[in-house]
């Protein structure tokens, strides 16, 4: 069943590429007592993800901070090494966006947001969505109907919604 507004996020351990290598990150530690934006997408280095979704959050990061958001997090079904390199390549890391990998799609599946598209080589990937989470509860959730589109889940649209 898909998570919706008012629900508590499923607890999950994601992976971040830190200075010493891969680091386990409990999502509950990131959200407890905090207001965070989490945006998820089908895959690092893919078209719309690289040209539209990540750039939209780089452009709006300061706007979210002005609305009390403590952290902006990008989640993708990729390993931490890919997420680290992609964060550097897109400028997301320099902009202060936290890049977290969900390598086995555990979080994505628990969110009810997994899809598979064999013709393009995508298996157990995340749909494209963005949400505001306050103290572990989803307060705003915007999901695209098509993973190749970035309209309602983009940084500007989410910023306008809060």
Secondary structure, DSSP 8 states (H G I E B T S, - for coil): ----TT-B----EEEEEETTEEEEEEHHHHHTT-EEEEEEES-TT-HHIIIIIHHHHHHHHHHHHHTT--EEEEEESS-HHHHHHHHHHHTHHHHT-EEEE-TT-HHHHHTT-EEEEGGGTEEEEE--EEEEEETTEEEEEEE-SSTT--STTSHHHHHHH-
